[in-house]
Amino acid sequence: MRFGKNPETGAEWSLTSWRARNDPTPGDYRQVLDTQGLPESVLWQGNVKKFSTGPWNGMRFSGIPEIASYSREFSVELVDRPDEIAYVFNSSAGAPFSCLVLREDGVLERRAWDKDKRLWNVLMQSPRGFCDNYGECGAFGLCNEDDAATEFCSCVEGFSPVNQSQWSMRETSGGCRRNVPLECSNVTTTDGFRVLKGVKLPDTDNAAADMSATLEQCRVRCLANCSCVAYSAADIRSGGSGCVMWKDDIVDVRYIENGQELYVRLAKSELLVNEKRRDMTKIVLPVTVSLLALTLAGMYLVWMCIHRGRATSLKFLQGRYQNSHKKTRGFVSASDEHDEELDLDLPFVCFGDIVSATNNFSEDNMLGQGGFGKVYKGMMDDNNEVAIKRLGKGSRQGAEEFRNEVVLIAKLQHRNLVRLLGYCIHGDEKLLIYEYLPNRSLDSFIFNAANKKILDWPTRFKIIKGVARGLLYLHQDSRLTIIHRDLKSSNILLDTDMNPKISDFGMARIFGGNEQEANTNRVVGTYGYMSPEYAMDGAFSVKSDTYSFGVILLEIISGLKITLTRFTGFPNLLAYAWSLWQDGKAIDMVDSSLARTCSPSEALRCIHIGLLCVQDNPNSRPLMSSVVFMLENESTLLSVPRQPVYFSQRYPEAQRTGESTSSSVNSISVTMLEGR
């Protein structure tokens, strides 16, 4: 089968997603071979470009280096003829059956059939992470998902953010602009090039290729063209041949393993800036040292006046860091991460700006409130909507939660985690600034008779998988191993497209070393979502979050709260689900509002997975990596779940005090059960 198009007739061979796994109606996503510049595979959602593989470089698409990892069994090539431009995938002798699938959620997968296990193995999928989002860092922006990177987006050297305030709030799609304009002369010595090594090449919609030119010829031609901003080799085989030149802007560049070299045009003065700085340092260093010695005290006082708020913030956070700097049987609190200093890579926001953004904390701007304080909607500079979490004065619990969120979530970035944009401490005021999510929290939909109809089955299934991926990132794929400890429906926020984002990391803990489990004498969380071993003995692990996820999964399917106050004869939702499962009537658990859109097989599979997650023995519960695999691979056989423990009646007092209102960035509360 071909994937591409016929330039002569305009016929196209592309992939279109289904609307849902059980509904073959054409969905929102299309994967096409774009031949406007160098051929590249592009994912579209409607009219919005969501992902690009990068241009074909003779061996592979430049942004998909993993294609080479299965070259022994399969080979890929690009056919370029007058009547056909196509990506072709050939199997070697004895290779397994393979297919290319565009899922209903817009993920493209290359699958291979395992005849022994009788299931499809995923060899490759895209998009894979933050930097795969098309144009995430804007024009002349560079995306980097390397563990050593403090932020995903940066500007190409010689460029700065177009809007620094937006950039500081991690709104980077506006991109970067030149520090020094190009001199744009026909004299080739005027401008020059800085090489970016190991990158995915930019989108080639605004590029021109010449397969007969050398790189040196390409450099000369680029300098002679005022609109040319970059060039690179077009074909990397046999040492490289041909070249491609970009005009105006370069977009969708990221660092990647086995990436290519991209030559970005800069003014000669910008290229020489480092050399001039070195020469200047030799001249002015002695004078500078003398001046600094004379004026240090005055400068320090001025700095303290200007940055009083930030200094207060760091003092508060570092003070709490030092007070809580101790390790306890296998887990590390967020404040334990560094031995010498607190490393915060998060913008400080002035209190006055927050007062202005919230109309002096007007009641009309309030989104919700809970045990720690209130949450307000704010409008920052350039009409950026944010959610501002304001800590209640005098709350020790809230102060600790605040510190934990600032230190911890600032280091996390994933499409299924809410983004922390900034923080502020001003006297007794402690505030967190989050991205604003207009659809609020999951519980406001699934537990509301009017709103639950908005969430059809494909949307609920998407939410389930999104939460699972977010937890997998926390447990396994992030730089830290993080246990959330307060996962519940009200802590799952929904963006405009109903994509889920996990929020409220005040109770979270970081695991250190190779430890898999920890204990605490101070049990925190929300009653009903806590695993038995945590609620009863204070023991927690990644399997504690798996338990909470299982509860949420069953709530999403049934539209019923874990406390199950509408039913008699069952202590909670788990008992109700298990009873129906045992009687072979699990399908009766599905929310009646899903009657027209529900896929019975998917719903039953989700109930099955939910019951596996809430088993009493944490060793019997699956890891989130297994949960994600089971949700995305319908052919995978599932083990038989064991009856969950119903411990809700053992703590009647806790049930009265532990019930919480919604807990999220837009409507937040904290529930705490003190240890016995």
Number of C-alpha atoms within 10 A of each C-alpha: 10 14 21 27 21 16 15 9 9 10 12 17 16 14 20 22 24 20 17 21 16 15 14 12 12 14 18 16 26 22 25 20 23 20 17 12 16 20 24 26 21 19 26 18 16 11 9 10 15 20 24 28 26 23 26 22 22 17 16 23 23 25 28 22 16 15 18 13 11 12 13 10 13 17 16 17 15 20 15 14 10 9 14 20 21 24 22 14 16 14 15 11 8 7 13 15 12 19 14 16 17 20 19 22 19 23 17 22 18 17 19 18 16 13 10 6 10 10 16 19 15 16 14 18 16 18 20 12 11 16 22 20 18 22 27 25 29 25 24 27 27 26 27 20 18 13 10 8 11 15 18 19 24 23 21 20 18 19 18 18 25 18 16 15 15 18 20 16 21 20 19 25 19 19 25 25 19 18 14 14 12 19 14 17 13 14 11 14 10 15 20 20 19 16 14 19 14 15 21 28 31 27 24 24 18 17 21 17 19 14 13 12 17 16 19 10 12 22 22 13 17 22 23 16 13 15 15 22 22 26 27 26 26 26 18 18 11 7 7 15 19 18 23 24 24 24 18 12 18 22 22 27 29 26 20 21 15 15 18 21 16 23 20 21 21 25 20 17 16 22 18 11 12 11 11 12 11 10 11 11 12 9 11 10 11 10 9 12 10 10 11 12 9 11 10 11 11 11 12 11 11 12 12 14 11 11 14 15 19 19 17 16 21 17 14 15 23 18 14 16 23 15 10 15 18 12 12 12 12 16 26 21 22 26 27 20 18 11 10 8 12 19 13 15 13 20 19 22 20 17 18 10 15 21 13 13 23 21 16 13 19 13 12 10 18 19 18 22 24 19 18 24 19 22 27 28 28 27 20 17 11 9 9 14 17 24 26 31 28 22 26 20 13 11 13 12 17 21 20 15 19 25 21 24 22 26 24 23 21 20 18 17 20 17 17 24 23 28 22 27 24 22 25 23 24 16 11 10 14 21 24 24 27 23 22 24 23 17 16 24 28 26 24 17 21 25 17 12 11 11 12 19 15 14 19 15 25 21 17 22 22 17 24 23 22 20 24 26 23 22 28 22 23 23 24 15 14 17 14 19 23 27 24 24 26 27 30 29 28 27 27 27 32 22 17 11 10 20 21 29 24 28 28 28 25 24 24 21 23 21 23 19 10 9 12 14 15 17 17 15 11 13 22 22 23 25 24 23 24 25 30 24 16 19 24 15 16 18 17 25 25 24 24 27 27 29 26 24 25 27 26 27 27 27 26 27 25 23 23 23 20 21 18 16 12 9 12 9 7 16 17 22 23 25 18 18 23 20 15 14 20 10 8 10 13 18 17 13 21 22 19 13 19 20 12 9 15 21 18 14 12 17 20 19 16 22 25 21 23 27 25 24 31 32 23 18 15 20 9 15 24 21 19 24 16 13 24 19 15 18 18 12 14 15 11 14 10 12 11 10 18 16 17 18 14 16 14 15 11 10 13 10 9 16 17 10 13 19 15 19 17 24 29 29 36 30 24 26 22 26 21 20 16 12 13 9
